[in-house]
Amino acid sequence: MFDGLISYLDSIKARDPAPRSRWEVLLYPGVLALGLHRVAHWLFQAELYFLARFVNHFSRMITAIDIHPGAQIGRNFFIDHGFVVIGETAVIGNDVTIYQGATLGGTNPTNGEGGKRHPTIGDGAIVSLGAAILGPITIGARARVGANAVVTRDVAEGQVVVGIPAKPMLVDAREYQKGFVPYGTPCSERFDPQTQQLEILRCELEVLRGRIAKLIDERDAARAKIDEDRERA
């Protein structure tokens, strides 16, 4: 058990450049919230729903993080800062990172039955600050959800999505994300800022190419329709 705790704290240090020791990490609201959620989830599974909710409410008061006792959470889950909401039927894999203000929300079932209402987050996924992932959708392993994105459809493994509603970028996380990068920005002293700038420009170029290709397709479709109308006339 102790070795598991040390491994968990080290996994957070690997994703956050701020802490100087494991003792600091123990005071993180996300760590406290997850520890209390483990207790609440155990009570929930034992059908001690009132006690589970009591622990949940206590956790929310001291951490500003609301994790429903029914949510299923894997290993090395890291909430960076607070104000995160995770719904009852959410399922979170291993090594997932969620930043402040994110929501794993549910949708109102049309059949009146509860069922699966919240998202499933794959291993190693990153949900950035303010993002809202809504409904029983799946975020694939190692996918990235951009800041303030609103996601209502499945996200493929390794995909990067941004915007409202969230749409995929043309940059695959399997190529762009070689390893976890804290806050999306390398913090090593050996890192060359010019390399980062070139990478950003490359991403923007890929997005522009995609937009141009879409405009060309729309132009060709419009021309084809005009030609078809002329032939009919």
C-alpha positions in Angstrom: 0.0 0.0 0.0 2.8 2.4 0.9 4.7 1.6 -2.3 1.5 2.3 -4.2 1.1 5.7 -2.6 4.7 6.6 -3.4 4.2 5.5 -7.0 1.1 7.7 -7.2 2.8 10.8 -5.7 5.8 10.3 -8.1 3.4 10.1 -11.1 2.0 13.5 -10.1 5.5 15.0 -9.7 6.2 13.7 -13.2 3.3 15.7 -14.5 3.6 18.9 -12.5 6.8 20.9 -12.3 5.7 22.8 -9.2 6.2 20.5 -6.2 9.6 20.1 -4.6 8.8 17.0 -2.6 6.2 14.3 -2.2 5.0 15.9 1.0 3.8 18.9 -1.0 1.8 16.7 -3.3 0.0 15.1 -0.4 -1.6 18.6 0.3 -2.9 18.9 -3.3 -6.7 19.3 -3.3 -6.9 16.7 -6.2 -5.0 14.2 -4.1 -7.2 14.7 -1.1 -10.4 14.6 -3.2 -9.3 11.3 -4.8 -8.4 9.8 -1.4 -11.8 10.7 0.0 -13.5 9.5 -3.2 -11.9 6.0 -2.7 -13.7 5.9 0.7 -17.0 7.3 -0.7 -16.9 4.8 -3.6 -16.4 1.9 -1.3 -19.4 3.0 0.8 -21.4 3.5 -2.5 -20.6 -0.1 -3.6 -21.7 -1.3 -0.2 -25.0 0.5 -0.8 -24.4 2.9 2.1 -25.5 5.7 0.0 -26.1 8.3 2.7 -22.6 7.8 4.2 -21.1 7.9 0.7 -22.8 11.2 0.0 -21.7 12.6 3.3 -18.0 11.9 2.5 -18.6 13.3 -1.0 -20.0 16.6 0.4 -17.2 16.8 3.0 -14.7 16.4 0.2 -16.3 19.0 -1.9 -16.3 21.5 1.0 -12.5 21.2 1.6 -11.3 20.7 -2.0 -13.8 22.4 -4.3 -13.9 19.2 -6.3 -17.1 17.2 -6.7 -16.7 13.5 -7.6 -19.9 11.5 -7.3 -19.3 8.4 -5.2 -20.4 6.2 -8.1 -17.7 7.3 -10.5 -15.1 4.7 -11.3 -11.5 6.0 -11.3 -8.3 4.1 -12.3 -4.7 4.4 -11.1 -2.6 7.6 -11.0 -5.5 10.0 -11.6 -4.4 13.6 -11.2 -6.7 16.7 -10.8 -4.5 19.8 -11.1 -6.2 22.4 -8.9 -9.9 22.4 -8.2 -13.4 23.2 -9.3 -13.8 19.9 -11.2 -17.1 18.0 -11.5 -17.3 14.3 -12.2 -20.6 12.6 -12.6 -22.0 9.3 -11.2 -21.5 7.0 -14.2 -18.2 8.5 -15.4 -15.4 5.9 -15.9 -11.8 7.2 -15.8 -8.9 5.0 -16.9 -5.3 5.0 -15.7 -2.8 8.0 -15.8 -5.6 10.5 -16.7 -4.9 14.2 -16.0 -7.7 16.8 -15.6 -7.1 20.5 -15.1 -9.2 23.0 -13.2 -12.7 23.8 -14.1 -13.3 20.8 -16.2 -16.6 18.9 -16.1 -17.5 15.3 -16.9 -21.2 15.9 -17.2 -24.2 13.8 -18.0 -27.2 14.2 -20.3 -30.9 13.8 -19.5 -31.9 10.3 -20.8 -35.0 10.4 -23.0 -36.3 7.1 -21.8 -36.4 8.3 -18.2 -33.9 5.7 -17.0 -30.6 6.6 -15.4 -28.2 4.2 -17.1 -24.8 5.4 -18.5 -25.1 9.2 -18.6 -21.5 10.3 -18.2 -18.3 10.0 -20.3 -15.6 7.3 -20.3 -12.0 8.6 -20.4 -9.3 6.4 -21.8 -5.8 5.8 -20.3 -3.4 8.7 -20.5 -5.9 11.2 -21.7 -5.6 14.9 -20.8 -8.6 17.2 -20.3 -7.6 20.8 -20.2 -9.0 23.6 -18.1 -12.6 24.6 -18.5 -13.4 21.7 -20.8 -16.9 20.1 -20.7 -17.3 16.5 -21.8 -21.0 15.7 -21.9 -22.9 12.5 -22.2 -22.0 8.8 -22.4 -19.3 9.3 -24.9 -15.7 7.9 -25.0 -12.5 9.9 -25.0 -9.8 7.6 -26.4 -6.5 6.7 -24.8 -3.9 9.5 -24.9 -6.4 11.9 -26.4 -6.2 15.6 -25.6 -9.2 17.9 -25.0 -8.3 21.6 -25.4 -9.2 24.4 -23.0 -12.9 25.3 -22.8 -13.8 22.7 -25.4 -17.3 21.3 -25.4 -17.2 17.6 -26.4 -20.4 15.8 -27.2 -19.1 13.1 -29.6 -16.5 10.3 -29.2 -12.9 11.3 -29.5 -10.6 8.7 -31.2 -7.5 7.4 -29.6 -4.6 9.9 -29.8 -6.8 12.6 -31.2 -6.6 16.3 -30.2 -9.9 18.2 -30.1 -10.5 21.9 -29.6 -13.4 24.4 -29.9 -17.2 24.7 -29.3 -18.4 22.2 -30.4 -15.1 20.3 -30.2 -13.5 19.3 -33.5 -10.4 17.3 -34.1 -7.1 19.0 -35.2 -5.0 17.5 -37.9 -2.2 16.8 -35.4 -2.2 13.3 -34.0 -1.2 13.1 -30.3 0.8 9.9 -31.1 3.2 12.2 -33.1 2.8 15.4 -31.2 2.7 14.1 -27.6 5.9 12.0 -27.3 5.4 12.0 -23.5 3.5 13.9 -20.9 4.3 17.6 -21.1 3.3 19.6 -18.0 0.7 22.2 -18.9 1.4 21.4 -22.5 4.8 23.3 -22.4 8.2 21.7 -21.9 9.8 22.9 -18.6 13.3 21.5 -19.1 16.2 24.0 -19.1 17.6 22.2 -22.1 14.4 22.9 -24.1 14.9 25.2 -27.1 12.0 27.8 -27.2 12.5 28.1 -31.0 11.7 24.5 -31.4 8.4 25.0 -29.5 7.6 28.0 -31.7 8.2 26.0 -34.8 6.0 23.2 -33.5 3.2 25.7 -32.9 3.5 27.1 -36.4 3.5 23.6 -37.8 0.2 22.9 -36.0 -1.3 26.1 -37.2 -0.2 25.3 -40.8 -1.9 21.9 -40.6 -5.1 23.6 -39.5 -5.0 26.1 -42.3 -4.4 23.4 -44.9 -7.4 21.6 -43.6 -9.6 24.7 -43.9 -8.3 25.4 -47.4 -9.0 21.8 -48.5 -12.6 22.1 -47.1 -13.1 25.4 -49.0 -11.8 23.8 -52.2 -14.3 20.9 -51.8 -17.1 23.4 -51.2 -16.1 25.4 -54.3 -16.0 22.3 -56.5 -19.4 21.1 -55.2 -20.9 24.6 -56.0 -19.4 24.5 -59.5 -20.8 21.0 -60.1 -24.2 22.1 -59.0 -24.1 25.2 -61.3 -23.1 23.0 -64.2 -25.9 20.5 -63.4 -28.5 23.3 -63.3 -27.3 24.6 -66.7 -27.6 21.2 -68.2 -31.1 20.8 -67.0 -32.0 24.3 -68.2 
